């Protein structure tokens, strides 16, 4: 996977964290630099950590399942992307705004883990692809998520929840597109 593909992947993965950051900004009376920094560090840090864990776990099993690894990457990306697309069309708005304004360690840790579970699966699929520099990948994923999450707090504070569903929709499309690309590349290389 090249730099531009990793950059697109990073943008797609950051969608959930960005959407949550927008909600944080929406619930906050003021989107100050500290709130933006907290969201950026928590979400960016976990979005970088999870694919690294997934990559090393996937690397342990990559040789054993080399024959069908492209299908695993394809299915994981399609499922994660489809879930994000479904969430973008969801009519439920069960956010508790007073909870969303909370930037405590407990709340941020919970949200950071919840928004980065898909990044763990992406890390596994990156291990199976066999042609990715994981250090460049996690640097891009973490940095992009940090930036978009910090900006998300400000956007949420200014514009409300107008962009949350659009961010999830775009992220879902990106992940599905990458899954299809991996499968097509593998099938064409045979």
Steps between C-alpha positions, in 0.01 A plus 500: 500500500638836398497832680183630333309180572609517864394864515155412367480212749594738782226743399246218485600364841485843660131546411361345821737695723427819308124441535534448876716814522230695318252378763742605773518846346123513464454420870769740618419859576839604370743308278829611649849381409514262797182319393626477143838370618341239730286359219791503258736321738251238619354415162821539300697296752256210503452509122879456469531238775222267386625434145846434643356237735290355217800495267713302743215260577436456128870449432500203736242327283584641155705200382235251608220669308690651208277319247184688600635810678374736227147373565539572872620856429218544248229374737629701799514823301158441342340421837655798675415731209143367473450549873616861469263552206208357699586722795499800268138425404387425855216717623588437863640792687564355841781734594498629851636849457601543863700176475653612169630817661696285749875487425594285800754217465230234545274648232778571253658156546166330436432709192854461366479122526152490349599712200821308434379138501472513120863615487599175674335305218670724245835419660431130452411558134819707453704206630331274248564737211873451553607817322458776756739687724309483829695790651403737218143368522459561873671838477256609230196348671587655836590841357196528273268388780662745742452790257145409394390432859636830624335683212183294558458650846507849351272405211252343742505808715437726202274293275342238723440148378458593133818317392495191723307271265684628192836417661387145580358455150822614335712286732286195420533555125877536529538176696275306260697638205829390655361152565391465138836631380692241708288218362527618138878547528539150638276341238676685217845401627419128454 
